[in-house]
Amino acid sequence: MRAVRVALAAALVAVTAALTAGAPSPSPTPPVDPVRNMEYWLKEYGISDAWKTTKGAGTTIAVIDTGIARGPKELDGAVVGGADFSGIGKADGRTPVGEQDRNHGSWVASLAAGRGTAADKGMIGVAPEADLLSLSIGFGDNASVPFADQVAEAIRWAVDHGADVINLSFTTNTLDWDRSWDDAFLYAFDHDVVVVVAAGNRESGTEEVGAPATIPGVLTVGGVDKAGRASSTASTQGITIGVSAPSEELLGVSPNGDLVIWDGTSGAAPIVAGVAALVRSAHPDLDAANVINRIIRTATPSDREKKVPNAIYGYGLINAAKAVSAPVTAVSANPMGDLREWIRLYRRAESTPAPSPTPAPFTVAPLPDAEPPSRAVSPLLPSSDSLRYGTVPLVALSLGTILVVLGVTAAARRIRSARTPRPPSR
């Protein structure tokens, strides 16, 4: 998904700083840093309250994106590892790839786990003490490796290098996904990793969520504006949406250190990924299914949709403080679905028939040896078989028949002779 940069934030920061400096201070409390003041989601979505319990220490968020750049002070010390899967980036994943999207990975990372520039100054992420993994991939033609292969390999690498949460801020705009993703996402789920994905943006032509947001088991994030309404330009809808988070007037740190204001569920996803890191840090005993369950069960339902969950807001708007601290009943399965069961039901129809096993050969008993050939004789002379089965029976039958006929004939003559009247004698 392409997040859209709206304007440089530096000008707004300067204006805010000027207004803050010119306003009389009613108390000795130090003024709020103008950058922090622009991060409205920190207070309104319970993130600053959640920090009273944890800031994400001990967790690792893998950002599979265009790469987290070196340089921005807000990301100093945040990235602990990385790799490139695009075929055109540097091996450590820290060189942004792509032309239009090269800043995207740094924006996402700063929202998830930015460190700020000093105490209470500069842009800070939702989980500022979580570690980051920078896995660079190329969108569109910005790669020498097929996109599906990039994502599948990046997921496996992230799992193998200790990711607790994986953030995917992109969409394919299609409901289905490459079969290679079946095994890759199962690998993440089987290793207890929370996978957070963006729902997609209407402004980019996406009306409904597309993969990977359609994959059972991922936590799909929809976007809302500053008033908590579903974003008309920066969020799609779909029944797979789990929760919603801010997706408009977001801040991001570019590779050159500039602050930008941008929109998109590409930004909403890392906010939720940061919340997942907070939950995992506060509750290290919870598995991925229960981390997701805490996030969706503590979300604030939108007053604009009575049904929960729904295709616009999911279970509602995130509440980081409740996700970290509220009592939530444990579950035994991922509430966002079971990918393995989906594969069993739907991939089965696509699979080719299994070959039939070759039957074991049947051994036939050998035929008896042929009788040796008899001495050659003339076909005109009778043989013993022809005499036994042909000539003798035929002669016997013929003689018997002749005798019977002669006997009958003689008897008939005798009877006839006895019946003939003789003339009287004188």
C-alpha angles and dihedrals in degrees: 000000000000114000111209120231108222102184144328110277094210093085092051091047091053092049092047091049091051093051091047092050093048096049118091114248112233091199140019089259108126114249118262114259108255092228092052088046089060091055093084093166093068093071103022094053098043096254097126089048090050088055088069085072104031144342095205101275114169096025132104127213118198112210108202100193141098093314136278109259127228115236111050109113090216089067099043110134094001100103114071100172146346150163140207122245100170095079091231103068132079118280094249094056092236098113110087112235130208134041106250097023104041092109094048098087093051092049090051093047094050091055092049102044113352113159101210122232098267140343106321091348136105130018114321128191130229092257103029094173096050120104122240134218116205112213111176121209132167124238121216113341093346094104143057092219126070110264095236090054092049093054095044093051093043092054092052092047091050092051092047091051098053107270114168093181130025120202120204111183099180142076135209093212090231129100095223127062138206114281090237087069091063092071095036095054092041087053090056094045093046089053093052098251123152110227115203119190137180120247095220136248129275090209090064091055098265112134098169132029116275134196132326084032089059095056112110113245100030121111104239117203125210123197134242134186126240090279092055095252121135107270112252092206106022105049139053125201136233143140092260094067110117104182140349130234137175113296103165132075092010125163126233137177115231124214090259091053097257119140115229135186113228142165136219145089082266083081097039091058098059090047088059091041087056091051089051088054090051091052093047090049093050094042108031090167094064120099122224094265092057093044089057091043092055091051096050097038093052095046117118110246114233114249087220095066121047097189116079121230101026137170094254107044103010107210091343142267118335121259108193096187093055092042089058101039113017120102109254127180112245122244131209097214138039107271090211093065144271117276093190091057091047090054091049092052103038109024090052091071090052097048122100118247114270113249115259114250115256109251118239112260116258115228114224117209112246118258118250118263115274118253114256114260116265125237112284113254135176113275088223094063119079118250128214091257094049090049093046098044102025122019101037096046090045093051092046092049092047094049092048091050092049092050091049091050093048091048093050091047093051092048091050092052092049092052092047091049092052093053097050109102117235122220114256115260121234 
